[in-house]
């Protein structure tokens, strides 16, 4: 009977130690999960902030202002526009050939 009591006492002690270890591990994992959720929330907030900042940086007015100030760009006007002509008439010949090819056979231009 004494031997059975000792075995049962050891089983109860082992069970108690295992229970304490399991509770400790559970609390540790819960704390880790809580930290991960808080980090995810922080990252989501930062992502939203960066998206707003990105939209603010890409406004047409800001892009135009930077183009004028930093790149010295200006609006195209007829006074500063240069037209390039085709001295050999290649573009005219290509346009005529394309128009002829698109008409059905036997049609008169």
Secondary structure, 3 states (H helix, E strand, C coil): CHHHHHHHHHHHHHHHHHHHHHHHHHHHHHHHHHHHHHHHHHHHHHHHHHHHHHHHHCCHHHHHHHHHHCCCCCCCCCCCCCCCCCCCCHHHHHHHHHHHHHCCCCCCC
